[in-house]
Amino acid sequence: MTCQPQVEPFFHELTGTWSYVVHDGRDAVVIDPVLDYDQPSGRIRTESARAVLDFIAANKLQIHHVLETHAHADHLSSAAFLRARLDAPVAIGEGIRSVQDHFSAVFGIDRKDPALADAFERLLADGEVLSAGALSIEVMATPGHTADSLSYRIGDNVFVGDTLFAPDVGTARCDFPGGSIDQLYASINRLHALPGDTVLWLCHDYPPEGRGRRASVTVAESRRDNRLLSAGTSLEEFRKVRSERDAGLAAPKLLYPSLQVNIRGGRLPPAGADGLRYLCTPLQLEPHTDGL
């Protein structure tokens, strides 16, 4: 792969999320953009997305695609907001259909609703190559965290979504619907098989105390130092450590708000009869709650 693009990271402090503008000359794509959402107040803002727009305008970039690595469960996507202002199609992995199937039932959304059927302009398969002017983008299916997880290889850079974290944090969880420890193991080993100087760009960082945040890690460092899955980790060892960690993890704080928006390609639910928009929270009732 010959293109060697420039990568501009944007960090969303509240959710620990990295978003990226990747560009070569004036040709560019946006990866995993974030919408600002304050859960206690229900307030939606667009400062983070506007910072991305300001960078695009200042550098006179043409955005060819807005790319999602998967339907995120920990932040709301601003893909629809950017699409409306940049006239750029939104793309995600073809596995999004199974994610939509599951969560449309959770939220009581008609699976045939055009808000789901037409949520994304492009559904991408493993091995596809997207052309974005001077940029050539190889699609790598990296399931395991979710069924729709993709990585995007652009030159010597790979944008890995939640599949991998910094070495001292580890790997994605696998306990979401459609998740698979065995698939994640295979996906990470696929990434670790890339040349050692390949740069893996992360979607999140949760740095331990005393370390500054990181947006990237090389393949060589990750396969040597990743605390949960390094070059010498067997599948059986990974199954044990990953399943034990997942059993103790709480649900992401923004799980339900995020997925209601993100399976719609970043669009908010439609307004109700009162003109307001609502995000719902399915309740999980413990036994013996009669009378509530």
Backbone as CSV, one residue per row, in Angstrom:
resi,resn,N_x,N_y,N_z,CA_x,CA_y,CA_z,C_x,C_y,C_z
1,MET,0.866,-1.181,0.000,0.000,0.000,0.000,0.903,1.232,0.000
2,THR,0.659,2.172,-0.903,1.603,3.250,-1.118,1.204,4.569,-0.478
3,CYS,-0.070,4.812,-0.219,-0.452,6.108,0.334,0.011,6.196,1.790
4,GLN,0.528,7.354,2.154,0.986,7.590,3.520,0.295,8.861,4.019
5,PRO,-0.889,8.715,4.576,-1.708,9.881,4.893,-1.269,10.568,6.180
6,GLN,-1.801,11.742,6.386,-1.701,12.449,7.648,-2.895,12.050,8.517
7,VAL,-2.655,11.905,9.812,-3.702,11.501,10.746,-3.858,12.591,11.802
8,GLU,-5.055,13.129,11.921,-5.354,14.143,12.940,-6.306,13.530,13.975
9,PRO,-5.812,13.290,15.206,-6.682,12.706,16.240,-7.456,13.787,16.993
10,PHE,-8.654,13.409,17.442,-9.488,14.247,18.304,-9.910,13.388,19.493
11,PHE,-9.703,13.902,20.708,-10.030,13.119,21.899,-11.268,13.677,22.574
12,HIS,-12.211,12.778,22.897,-13.441,13.156,23.595,-13.289,12.736,25.053
13,GLU,-13.045,13.702,25.905,-12.660,13.432,27.282,-13.725,12.657,28.044
14,LEU,-14.987,13.023,27.862,-16.057,12.430,28.665,-16.170,10.923,28.450
15,THR,-15.936,10.452,27.236,-16.099,9.033,26.929,-14.776,8.337,26.619
16,GLY,-13.650,9.064,26.682,-12.359,8.456,26.399,-12.225,7.971,24.971
17,THR,-12.864,8.673,24.031,-12.950,8.224,22.640,-12.027,9.024,21.733
18,TRP,-11.335,8.316,20.849,-10.554,8.944,19.782,-11.345,8.923,18.477
19,SER,-11.401,10.069,17.824,-11.908,10.180,16.456,-10.764,10.685,15.582
20,TYR,-10.895,10.486,14.278,-9.782,10.813,13.384,-10.269,11.454,12.092
21,VAL,-9.475,12.406,11.610,-9.532,12.837,10.214,-8.248,12.344,9.564
22,VAL,-8.389,11.556,8.519,-7.248,10.988,7.806,-7.246,11.619,6.416
23,HIS,-6.094,12.211,6.020,-6.097,12.947,4.757,-4.769,12.811,4.025
24,ASP,-4.874,12.890,2.718,-3.717,12.906,1.829,-4.003,14.003,0.814
25,GLY,-3.247,15.092,0.890,-3.620,16.265,0.110,-4.960,16.781,0.619
26,ARG,-5.883,16.992,-0.269,-7.208,17.477,0.124,-8.205,16.346,0.338
27,ASP,-7.845,15.128,-0.021,-8.755,13.992,0.100,-8.722,13.446,1.520
28,ALA,-9.903,13.174,2.088,-9.953,12.810,3.508,-11.168,11.953,3.826
29,VAL,-11.072,11.264,4.974,-12.201,10.558,5.581,-12.219,10.905,7.064
30,VAL,-13.388,10.748,7.681,-13.556,10.896,9.120,-13.880,9.521,9.687
31,ILE,-13.254,9.188,10.822,-13.461,7.870,11.431,-13.955,8.049,12.865
32,ASP,-15.083,7.423,13.185,-15.643,7.336,14.543,-15.874,8.695,15.218
33,PRO,-16.641,9.580,14.590,-16.907,10.881,15.211,-17.915,10.775,16.359
34,VAL,-17.830,11.722,17.303,-18.599,11.666,18.552,-19.581,12.833,18.637
35,LEU,-20.781,12.531,19.152,-21.784,13.537,19.493,-21.746,13.756,21.008
36,ASP,-21.777,14.999,21.438,-21.742,15.299,22.872,-23.126,15.067,23.481
37,TYR,-23.157,14.251,24.523,-24.431,13.927,25.180,-24.224,13.934,26.680
38,ASP,-25.005,14.750,27.376,-24.986,14.794,28.842,-26.193,14.019,29.341
39,GLN,-25.943,12.843,29.900,-27.042,11.957,30.261,-27.952,12.526,31.351
40,PRO,-27.428,13.128,32.434,-28.341,13.624,33.474,-29.342,14.667,32.970
41,SER,-28.895,15.546,32.077,-29.789,16.602,31.582,-30.484,16.234,30.287
42,GLY,-29.979,15.205,29.575,-30.509,14.879,28.257,-30.064,15.853,27.182
43,ARG,-29.070,16.670,27.466,-28.656,17.705,26.522,-27.732,17.138,25.446
44,ILE,-28.066,17.434,24.192,-27.246,17.060,23.047,-26.534,18.311,22.544
45,ARG,-25.216,18.186,22.351,-24.432,19.304,21.815,-23.529,18.777,20.693
46,THR,-22.921,19.696,19.966,-22.132,19.304,18.791,-20.728,19.924,18.787
47,GLU,-20.229,20.338,19.959,-18.911,20.978,19.988,-17.821,20.066,19.426
48,SER,-17.842,18.791,19.796,-16.804,17.873,19.322,-16.868,17.696,17.812
49,ALA,-18.060,17.542,17.278,-18.209,17.402,15.832,-17.821,18.690,15.122
50,ARG,-18.115,19.827,15.726,-17.757,21.105,15.096,-16.248,21.328,15.093
51,ALA,-15.543,20.800,16.086,-14.080,20.873,16.058,-13.532,20.111,14.851
52,VAL,-14.147,18.967,14.530,-13.764,18.217,13.338,-14.076,19.036,12.082
53,LEU,-15.254,19.636,12.030,-15.622,20.469,10.880,-14.680,21.647,10.723
54,ASP,-14.285,22.265,11.830,-13.368,23.408,11.759,-12.023,22.985,11.164
55,PHE,-11.525,21.810,11.569,-10.261,21.318,11.012,-10.397,21.054,9.517
56,ILE,-11.513,20.449,9.124,-11.757,20.167,7.711,-11.787,21.459,6.901
57,ALA,-12.491,22.462,7.415,-12.598,23.736,6.700,-11.244,24.446,6.627
58,ALA,-10.504,24.451,7.756,-9.215,25.155,7.792,-8.220,24.562,6.806
59,ASN,-8.336,23.257,6.568,-7.404,22.583,5.665,-7.996,22.327,4.281
60,LYS,-9.207,22.864,4.053,-9.870,22.763,2.750,-9.937,21.320,2.259
61,LEU,-10.343,20.421,3.168,-10.399,19.006,2.841,-11.732,18.624,2.217
62,GLN,-11.690,17.640,1.356,-12.898,17.025,0.813,-13.102,15.680,1.501
63,ILE,-14.203,15.535,2.218,-14.481,14.291,2.933,-15.239,13.344,2.010
64,HIS,-14.639,12.195,1.751,-15.248,11.208,0.846,-16.160,10.237,1.583
65,HIS,-15.842,9.914,2.855,-16.641,8.979,3.636,-16.548,9.343,5.111
66,VAL,-17.614,9.060,5.836,-17.576,8.990,7.296,-17.630,7.510,7.636
67,LEU,-16.599,7.011,8.315,-16.432,5.575,8.551,-16.646,5.255,10.018
68,GLU,-17.473,4.259,10.281,-17.661,3.749,11.640,-16.978,2.388,11.745
69,THR,-16.221,2.187,12.839,-15.612,0.875,13.046,-16.620,-0.141,13.554
70,HIS,-17.706,0.322,14.202,-18.790,-0.546,14.662,-19.869,0.342,15.280
71,ALA,-20.973,-0.245,15.669,-22.031,0.499,16.368,-21.618,0.599,17.834
72,HIS,-21.100,1.731,18.212,-20.520,1.933,19.540,-21.584,1.850,20.634
73,ALA,-21.183,1.317,21.786,-22.090,1.193,22.926,-21.714,2.135,24.061
74,ASP,-20.742,3.023,23.831,-20.277,3.888,24.912,-20.252,5.366,24.553
75,HIS,-20.655,5.697,23.346,-20.818,7.108,22.976,-21.757,7.197,21.784
76,LEU,-22.390,8.350,21.643,-23.275,8.593,20.517,-22.440,9.070,19.338
77,SER,-22.754,8.583,18.163,-22.042,8.959,16.948,-22.602,10.265,16.378
78,SER,-21.713,11.099,15.855,-22.145,12.311,15.154,-22.100,12.113,13.638
79,ALA,-22.130,10.848,13.177,-22.021,10.581,11.745,-23.118,11.279,10.942
80,ALA,-24.358,11.242,11.429,-25.455,11.860,10.679,-25.299,13.373,10.632
81,PHE,-24.840,13.966,11.732,-24.599,15.415,11.774,-23.543,15.803,10.738
82,LEU,-22.450,15.044,10.657,-21.404,15.350,9.689,-21.861,15.075,8.266
83,ARG,-22.588,13.988,8.082,-23.091,13.662,6.744,-23.919,14.807,6.177
84,ALA,-24.781,15.392,7.009,-25.657,16.467,6.554,-24.870,17.711,6.145
85,ARG,-23.690,17.912,6.750,-22.906,19.123,6.475,-21.808,18.894,5.449
86,LEU,-21.415,17.660,5.260,-20.312,17.365,4.351,-20.756,16.639,3.093
87,ASP,-22.011,16.197,3.057,-22.531,15.417,1.936,-21.645,14.209,1.667
88,ALA,-21.241,13.544,2.769,-20.363,12.378,2.667,-21.113,11.141,3.143
89,PRO,-21.082,10.050,2.399,-21.799,8.839,2.816,-21.189,8.236,4.077
90,VAL,-22.054,7.583,4.868,-21.631,6.926,6.104,-21.543,5.422,5.843
91,ALA,-20.425,4.823,6.254,-20.194,3.403,6.003,-19.876,2.679,7.299
92,ILE,-20.243,1.389,7.342,-20.013,0.530,8.502,-19.949,-0.905,7.995
93,GLY,-19.543,-1.846,8.833,-19.462,-3.239,8.428,-20.831,-3.855,8.181
94,GLU,-20.888,-4.828,7.286,-22.156,-5.460,6.941,-22.750,-6.228,8.123
95,GLY,-21.933,-6.520,9.134,-22.450,-7.157,10.340,-23.407,-6.296,11.133
96,ILE,-23.545,-5.023,10.765,-24.491,-4.143,11.465,-25.910,-4.695,11.389
97,ARG,-26.217,-5.485,10.361,-27.576,-6.012,10.231,-27.942,-6.895,11.424
98,SER,-27.012,-7.706,11.887,-27.320,-8.556,13.042,-27.414,-7.720,14.315
99,VAL,-26.612,-6.663,14.418,-26.706,-5.760,15.570,-28.058,-5.056,15.563
100,GLN,-28.485,-4.589,14.407,-29.806,-3.953,14.295,-30.918,-4.941,14.619
101,ASP,-30.783,-6.191,14.174,-31.804,-7.201,14.469,-31.981,-7.351,15.974
102,HIS,-30.886,-7.439,16.686,-30.975,-7.643,18.135,-31.547,-6.417,18.829
103,PHE,-30.987,-5.246,18.565,-31.366,-4.077,19.358,-32.668,-3.433,18.895
104,SER,-33.117,-3.693,17.685,-34.456,-3.222,17.310,-35.496,-3.898,18.181
105,ALA,-35.288,-5.177,18.510,-36.209,-5.871,19.413,-36.115,-5.313,20.828
106,VAL,-34.906,-5.001,21.287,-34.718,-4.438,22.633,-35.472,-3.119,22.776
107,PHE,-35.422,-2.277,21.738,-36.010,-0.947,21.817,-37.407,-0.858,21.206
108,GLY,-37.948,-1.975,20.741,-39.284,-1.964,20.164,-39.368,-1.186,18.864
109,ILE,-38.307,-1.252,18.046,-38.275,-0.569,16.752,-38.657,-1.563,15.666
110,ASP,-39.543,-1.164,14.773,-39.907,-2.010,13.639,-38.658,-2.257,12.796
111,ARG,-38.297,-3.525,12.624,-37.074,-3.851,11.882,-37.131,-3.356,10.445
112,LYS,-38.332,-3.134,9.915,-38.460,-2.643,8.540,-38.458,-1.117,8.461
113,ASP,-38.338,-0.462,9.600,-38.308,0.998,9.632,-37.163,1.504,8.758
114,PRO,-37.437,2.430,7.834,-36.355,2.969,6.995,-35.220,3.588,7.795
115,ALA,-35.497,4.021,9.023,-34.428,4.578,9.857,-33.347,3.549,10.137
116,LEU,-33.715,2.255,10.098,-32.730,1.192,10.218,-32.262,0.717,8.846
117,ALA,-33.200,0.438,7.969,-32.858,-0.123,6.660,-31.950,0.806,5.866
118,ASP,-32.163,2.121,6.011,-31.408,3.109,5.231,-30.447,3.916,6.103
119,ALA,-30.054,3.350,7.242,-29.237,4.110,8.192,-27.847,4.411,7.652
120,PHE,-27.317,3.536,6.791,-25.947,3.687,6.284,-25.960,3.596,4.765
121,GLU,-25.156,4.433,4.138,-25.077,4.414,2.682,-24.252,3.240,2.159
122,ARG,-23.273,2.791,2.943,-22.421,1.681,2.515,-22.297,0.662,3.634
123,LEU,-22.487,-0.619,3.309,-22.189,-1.727,4.210,-20.986,-2.458,3.634
124,LEU,-19.940,-2.582,4.437,-18.643,-3.005,3.938,-18.332,-4.439,4.332
125,ALA,-17.660,-5.153,3.422,-17.269,-6.536,3.650,-15.756,-6.646,3.714
126,ASP,-15.294,-7.683,4.377,-13.862,-7.937,4.497,-13.217,-7.996,3.112
127,GLY,-12.092,-7.278,2.977,-11.346,-7.301,1.730,-11.731,-6.230,0.736
128,GLU,-12.846,-5.545,0.964,-13.194,-4.432,0.083,-12.136,-3.350,0.161
129,VAL,-11.999,-2.605,-0.933,-11.099,-1.456,-0.961,-11.924,-0.237,-1.347
130,LEU,-11.956,0.733,-0.430,-12.666,1.982,-0.685,-11.699,2.986,-1.290
131,SER,-12.143,3.667,-2.322,-11.351,4.739,-2.908,-11.873,6.065,-2.388
132,ALA,-10.952,6.892,-1.891,-11.302,8.225,-1.407,-10.289,9.207,-1.980
133,GLY,-10.343,9.411,-3.292,-9.357,10.247,-3.945,-7.987,9.610,-3.840
134,ALA,-7.041,10.320,-3.214,-5.683,9.810,-3.062,-5.585,8.690,-2.028
135,LEU,-6.620,8.510,-1.229,-6.610,7.489,-0.184,-7.174,6.170,-0.712
136,SER,-6.487,5.086,-0.393,-6.983,3.739,-0.656,-7.171,3.059,0.690
137,ILE,-8.386,2.572,0.968,-8.747,2.094,2.296,-9.147,0.630,2.204
138,GLU,-8.341,-0.227,2.821,-8.648,-1.656,2.846,-9.519,-1.973,4.061
139,VAL,-10.615,-2.662,3.831,-11.535,-3.043,4.893,-11.110,-4.392,5.460
140,MET,-10.920,-4.434,6.783,-10.551,-5.678,7.460,-11.641,-5.993,8.482
141,ALA,-12.341,-7.093,8.304,-13.325,-7.510,9.308,-12.564,-8.012,10.530
142,THR,-12.849,-7.419,11.693,-12.189,-7.821,12.942,-13.243,-8.051,14.022
143,PRO,-14.126,-9.029,13.828,-15.192,-9.276,14.798,-14.659,-9.877,16.088
144,GLY,-15.518,-9.899,17.073,-15.188,-10.461,18.378,-15.733,-9.581,19.475
145,HIS,-15.404,-8.289,19.422,-16.032,-7.328,20.330,-17.511,-7.220,19.987
146,THR,-17.797,-7.025,18.716,-19.159,-7.030,18.175,-19.126,-7.741,16.828
147,ALA,-20.303,-8.081,16.321,-20.375,-8.777,15.037,-20.017,-7.873,13.866
148,ASP,-20.168,-6.562,14.045,-19.954,-5.636,12.937,-18.600,-4.953,12.969
149,SER,-17.699,-5.353,13.866,-16.437,-4.642,14.035,-15.550,-4.743,12.792
150,LEU,-15.067,-3.584,12.366,-14.148,-3.471,11.237,-12.901,-2.728,11.676
151,SER,-11.808,-2.965,10.960,-10.633,-2.104,11.003,-10.401,-1.571,9.593
152,TYR,-9.806,-0.373,9.523,-9.545,0.266,8.232,-8.042,0.454,8.065
153,ARG,-7.485,-0.162,7.044,-6.051,-0.058,6.776,-5.809,0.976,5.686
154,ILE,-5.035,2.004,6.037,-4.745,3.090,5.115,-3.237,3.304,5.141
155,GLY,-2.543,2.860,4.107,-1.093,2.907,4.119,-0.556,2.039,5.241
156,ASP,0.325,2.606,6.064,0.900,1.869,7.187,0.138,2.119,8.479
157,ASN,-1.124,2.494,8.375,-1.975,2.790,9.524,-3.201,1.902,9.493
158,VAL,-3.606,1.424,10.675,-4.854,0.660,10.782,-5.665,1.245,11.932
159,PHE,-6.917,1.568,11.658,-7.831,2.136,12.648,-8.692,0.981,13.158
160,VAL,-8.433,0.576,14.416,-8.861,-0.736,14.891,-10.142,-0.718,15.724
161,GLY,-10.776,0.440,15.889,-11.978,0.483,16.711,-11.669,0.046,18.134
162,ASP,-12.547,-0.779,18.718,-12.370,-1.237,20.097,-11.628,-2.574,20.188
163,THR,-11.186,-3.111,19.068,-10.584,-4.443,19.068,-9.393,-4.526,20.014
164,LEU,-8.509,-3.544,19.927,-7.333,-3.471,20.789,-7.287,-2.135,21.512
165,PHE,-6.695,-2.150,22.714,-6.389,-0.934,23.443,-4.871,-0.834,23.581
166,ALA,-4.415,0.220,24.261,-2.996,0.322,24.575,-2.562,-0.924,25.336
167,PRO,-1.287,-1.319,25.233,-0.846,-2.590,25.830,-1.128,-2.723,27.317
168,ASP,-1.074,-1.619,28.074,-1.321,-1.733,29.513,-2.801,-1.767,29.860
169,VAL,-3.680,-1.644,28.865,-5.136,-1.749,29.082,-5.640,-3.095,28.575
170,GLY,-5.221,-3.496,27.362,-5.555,-4.836,26.903,-6.368,-4.888,25.637
171,THR,-7.531,-5.518,25.705,-8.350,-5.778,24.524,-9.810,-5.422,24.819
172,ALA,-10.605,-5.462,23.765,-12.037,-5.259,23.888,-12.684,-6.362,24.724
173,ARG,-13.831,-6.040,25.290,-14.680,-7.041,25.932,-15.429,-7.814,24.858
174,CYS,-15.959,-8.975,25.231,-16.628,-9.840,24.254,-18.025,-10.261,24.691
175,ASP,-18.580,-9.591,25.704,-19.849,-10.052,26.271,-21.064,-9.326,25.722
176,PHE,-20.901,-8.538,24.665,-22.064,-7.938,24.014,-22.722,-8.970,23.095
177,PRO,-24.002,-8.771,22.740,-24.631,-9.678,21.773,-23.817,-9.740,20.481
178,GLY,-23.533,-10.941,20.034,-22.716,-11.121,18.839,-21.230,-11.132,19.105
179,GLY,-20.821,-10.912,20.361,-19.407,-10.962,20.700,-18.899,-12.392,20.764
180,SER,-17.584,-12.560,20.618,-17.003,-13.893,20.618,-15.529,-13.794,21.001
181,ILE,-15.144,-14.480,22.072,-13.739,-14.491,22.483,-12.877,-15.127,21.402
182,ASP,-13.333,-16.229,20.825,-12.536,-16.906,19.797,-12.347,-16.013,18.571
183,GLN,-13.408,-15.300,18.171,-13.282,-14.403,17.030,-12.352,-13.235,17.336
184,LEU,-12.437,-12.703,18.554,-11.550,-11.595,18.909,-10.100,-12.053,18.892
185,TYR,-9.835,-13.246,19.408,-8.483,-13.801,19.390,-7.957,-13.858,17.949
186,ALA,-8.777,-14.353,17.034,-8.360,-14.453,15.634,-8.165,-13.067,15.025
187,SER,-9.036,-12.125,15.360,-8.931,-10.774,14.807,-7.661,-10.083,15.271
188,ILE,-7.343,-10.214,16.559,-6.135,-9.565,17.078,-4.890,-10.208,16.496
189,ASN,-4.892,-11.524,16.354,-3.741,-12.170,15.737,-3.586,-11.769,14.273
190,ARG,-4.693,-11.486,13.616,-4.608,-10.975,12.244,-3.922,-9.605,12.232
191,LEU,-4.279,-8.750,13.182,-3.629,-7.441,13.274,-2.159,-7.597,13.660
192,HIS,-1.881,-8.493,14.592,-0.504,-8.696,15.046,0.382,-9.319,13.966
193,ALA,-0.214,-9.873,12.917,0.565,-10.446,11.820,1.022,-9.395,10.807
194,LEU,0.530,-8.162,10.942,0.944,-7.081,10.045,2.390,-6.693,10.344
195,PRO,3.059,-6.014,9.425,4.437,-5.578,9.690,4.544,-4.812,11.010
196,GLY,5.662,-5.005,11.720,5.803,-4.480,13.068,5.726,-2.978,13.173
197,ASP,6.084,-2.247,12.105,6.032,-0.793,12.168,4.667,-0.224,11.782
198,THR,3.699,-1.091,11.481,2.330,-0.631,11.231,1.788,0.038,12.489
199,VAL,1.134,1.181,12.309,0.596,1.922,13.448,-0.884,1.573,13.616
200,LEU,-1.243,1.106,14.811,-2.630,0.793,15.155,-3.213,1.990,15.904
201,TRP,-4.232,2.609,15.333,-4.880,3.775,15.928,-6.100,3.309,16.711
202,LEU,-6.164,3.701,17.959,-7.149,3.199,18.915,-8.409,4.053,18.894
203,CYS,-9.536,3.434,19.250,-10.790,4.182,19.381,-10.988,4.698,20.804
204,HIS,-10.303,4.070,21.772,-10.434,4.496,23.175,-9.095,4.400,23.874
205,ASP,-8.933,5.204,24.904,-7.841,5.001,25.839,-8.331,5.330,27.238
206,TYR,-8.007,4.449,28.167,-8.351,4.630,29.575,-7.058,4.510,30.376
207,PRO,-6.221,5.554,30.335,-4.871,5.411,30.896,-4.870,5.226,32.404
208,PRO,-4.033,4.311,32.900,-3.858,4.202,34.344,-3.183,5.465,34.879
209,GLU,-3.289,5.662,36.165,-2.745,6.865,36.783,-1.250,6.988,36.480
210,GLY,-0.861,8.191,36.093,0.547,8.450,35.814,0.929,8.349,34.358
211,ARG,0.041,7.824,33.502,0.334,7.744,32.074,-0.540,8.713,31.302
212,GLY,0.057,9.429,30.373,-0.734,10.266,29.478,-1.513,9.419,28.501
213,ARG,-2.555,9.993,27.913,-3.374,9.230,26.975,-2.613,8.965,25.679
214,ARG,-2.965,7.844,25.056,-2.345,7.400,23.813,-3.400,7.197,22.747
215,ALA,-3.059,7.626,21.534,-3.940,7.395,20.391,-3.507,6.188,19.573
216,SER,-2.243,5.758,19.711,-1.750,4.720,18.812,-0.696,3.860,19.476
217,VAL,-0.453,2.717,18.851,0.580,1.771,19.274,1.040,1.046,18.015
218,THR,2.301,0.688,17.940,2.748,-0.100,16.789,2.372,-1.560,16.974
219,VAL,2.304,-2.269,15.865,2.043,-3.705,15.918,3.109,-4.403,16.759
220,ALA,4.376,-4.027,16.571,5.455,-4.687,17.309,5.271,-4.532,18.810
221,GLU,4.916,-3.325,19.268,4.708,-3.103,20.699,3.499,-3.870,21.201
222,SER,2.421,-3.868,20.430,1.203,-4.533,20.875,1.408,-6.031,21.002
223,ARG,2.012,-6.655,20.000,2.162,-8.112,20.086,3.198,-8.518,21.127
224,ARG,4.098,-7.604,21.490,5.080,-7.897,22.537,4.527,-7.657,23.937
225,ASP,3.730,-6.576,24.111,3.435,-6.083,25.452,1.963,-6.119,25.857
226,ASN,1.057,-6.466,24.946,-0.349,-6.397,25.347,-0.614,-7.325,26.525
227,ARG,-1.184,-6.776,27.580,-1.283,-7.516,28.845,-2.250,-8.692,28.783
228,LEU,-3.171,-8.691,27.820,-4.138,-9.780,27.725,-3.872,-10.716,26.551
229,LEU,-3.277,-10.203,25.479,-3.065,-11.053,24.311,-1.803,-10.596,23.596
230,SER,-0.689,-11.167,23.989,0.578,-10.903,23.316,0.887,-12.061,22.375
231,ALA,2.070,-12.012,21.766,2.410,-13.013,20.749,2.396,-14.437,21.303
232,GLY,2.698,-14.602,22.582,2.776,-15.949,23.140,1.517,-16.443,23.811
233,THR,0.422,-15.684,23.743,-0.811,-16.056,24.444,-1.591,-17.099,23.651
234,SER,-1.914,-18.202,24.288,-2.710,-19.237,23.619,-4.193,-18.864,23.662
235,LEU,-4.964,-19.504,22.794,-6.405,-19.285,22.797,-7.004,-19.672,24.136
236,GLU,-6.557,-20.767,24.727,-7.100,-21.198,26.019,-6.808,-20.170,27.113
237,GLU,-5.595,-19.617,27.120,-5.248,-18.580,28.096,-6.101,-17.344,27.904
238,PHE,-6.307,-16.959,26.651,-7.112,-15.769,26.383,-8.566,-15.996,26.756
239,ARG,-9.091,-17.174,26.453,-10.469,-17.480,26.846,-10.644,-17.302,28.355
240,LYS,-9.691,-17.787,29.124,-9.797,-17.720,30.579,-9.757,-16.282,31.078
241,VAL,-8.757,-15.520,30.661,-8.604,-14.173,31.199,-9.709,-13.249,30.698
242,ARG,-10.111,-13.419,29.439,-11.142,-12.530,28.892,-12.510,-12.831,29.504
243,SER,-12.842,-14.099,29.666,-14.141,-14.448,30.247,-14.210,-14.020,31.708
244,GLU,-13.113,-14.156,32.444,-13.102,-13.731,33.844,-13.270,-12.218,33.950
245,ARG,-12.602,-11.471,33.091,-12.727,-10.007,33.124,-14.132,-9.574,32.714
246,ASP,-14.675,-10.180,31.676,-16.001,-9.787,31.203,-17.062,-10.047,32.262
247,ALA,-16.898,-11.116,33.031,-17.888,-11.449,34.062,-17.984,-10.377,35.136
248,GLY,-16.925,-9.591,35.316,-16.940,-8.569,36.348,-17.198,-7.162,35.846
249,LEU,-17.434,-7.008,34.534,-17.617,-5.675,33.971,-19.080,-5.235,34.039
250,ALA,-19.285,-3.986,34.406,-20.627,-3.397,34.354,-20.963,-3.020,32.911
251,ALA,-22.238,-2.840,32.644,-22.655,-2.345,31.329,-22.129,-0.925,31.134
252,PRO,-21.748,-0.548,29.927,-21.330,0.835,29.685,-22.430,1.819,30.107
253,LYS,-22.023,2.943,30.651,-22.990,3.919,31.156,-23.938,4.417,30.069
254,LEU,-23.444,4.511,28.846,-24.263,5.056,27.750,-24.737,3.963,26.793
255,LEU,-24.816,2.731,27.281,-25.182,1.607,26.417,-26.479,1.858,25.655
256,TYR,-27.560,2.103,26.384,-28.858,2.230,25.723,-28.997,3.518,24.915
257,PRO,-28.584,4.684,25.438,-28.638,5.871,24.578,-27.802,5.717,23.310
258,SER,-26.603,5.165,23.457,-25.708,5.055,22.302,-26.296,4.176,21.210
259,LEU,-26.750,2.991,21.578,-27.191,2.053,20.557,-28.489,2.475,19.889
260,GLN,-29.357,3.179,20.615,-30.569,3.685,19.966,-30.245,4.643,18.835
261,VAL,-29.168,5.407,19.012,-28.746,6.375,18.004,-27.856,5.713,16.956
262,ASN,-26.937,4.881,17.394,-25.899,4.397,16.488,-26.377,3.336,15.514
263,ILE,-27.404,2.541,15.875,-27.944,1.602,14.881,-28.746,2.345,13.818
264,ARG,-29.046,3.626,14.070,-29.702,4.490,13.080,-28.695,5.344,12.316
265,GLY,-27.423,5.017,12.405,-26.409,5.782,11.685,-26.133,7.145,12.285
266,GLY,-26.391,7.291,13.586,-26.159,8.557,14.254,-27.366,9.473,14.294
267,ARG,-28.513,8.971,13.847,-29.727,9.789,13.884,-30.453,9.587,15.221
268,LEU,-31.033,10.665,15.747,-31.807,10.575,16.974,-33.155,9.923,16.697
269,PRO,-33.801,9.349,17.711,-35.153,8.828,17.514,-36.090,9.938,17.046
270,PRO,-37.139,9.587,16.314,-38.067,10.620,15.829,-38.822,11.263,16.977
271,ALA,-39.295,12.474,16.732,-40.058,13.194,17.750,-41.393,12.502,18.000
272,GLY,-41.850,12.554,19.256,-43.153,12.020,19.617,-44.264,13.012,19.322
273,ALA,-45.476,12.684,19.740,-46.631,13.552,19.486,-46.468,14.920,20.116
274,ASP,-45.672,15.007,21.176,-45.458,16.292,21.842,-44.306,17.091,21.236
275,GLY,-43.720,16.570,20.158,-42.631,17.267,19.505,-41.260,17.028,20.115
276,LEU,-41.193,16.252,21.185,-39.924,15.976,21.851,-39.374,14.625,21.423
277,ARG,-38.087,14.485,21.531,-37.421,13.217,21.234,-37.024,12.554,22.548
278,TYR,-37.150,11.234,22.590,-36.885,10.505,23.823,-35.937,9.340,23.556
279,LEU,-35.031,9.114,24.506,-34.219,7.909,24.541,-34.758,7.027,25.661
280,CYS,-35.030,5.765,25.353,-35.649,4.897,26.353,-34.605,3.988,26.995
281,THR,-34.937,3.518,28.196,-34.086,2.580,28.924,-34.911,1.346,29.263
282,PRO,-34.679,0.221,28.595,-35.400,-1.008,28.963,-35.038,-1.393,30.403
283,LEU,-36.022,-1.713,31.187,-35.793,-2.056,32.584,-35.574,-3.554,32.742
284,GLN,-34.634,-3.901,33.595,-34.354,-5.296,33.922,-34.914,-5.555,35.326
285,LEU,-36.046,-6.241,35.420,-36.715,-6.420,36.714,-36.183,-7.660,37.432
286,GLU,-35.807,-7.468,38.672,-35.367,-8.591,39.518,-36.603,-9.418,39.917
287,PRO,-36.398,-10.676,40.333,-37.535,-11.476,40.804,-38.230,-10.802,41.993
288,HIS,-39.503,-11.127,42.154,-40.292,-10.650,43.284,-40.460,-9.132,43.268
289,THR,-40.728,-8.591,42.077,-40.995,-7.153,41.983,-42.464,-6.876,41.697
290,ASP,-43.324,-7.836,42.012,-44.768,-7.653,41.795,-45.242,-6.398,42.532
291,GLY,-46.130,-5.674,41.873,-46.701,-4.481,42.495,-46.005,-3.200,42.125
292,LEU,-44.867,-3.293,41.440,-44.163,-2.071,41.032,-44.908,-1.406,39.894
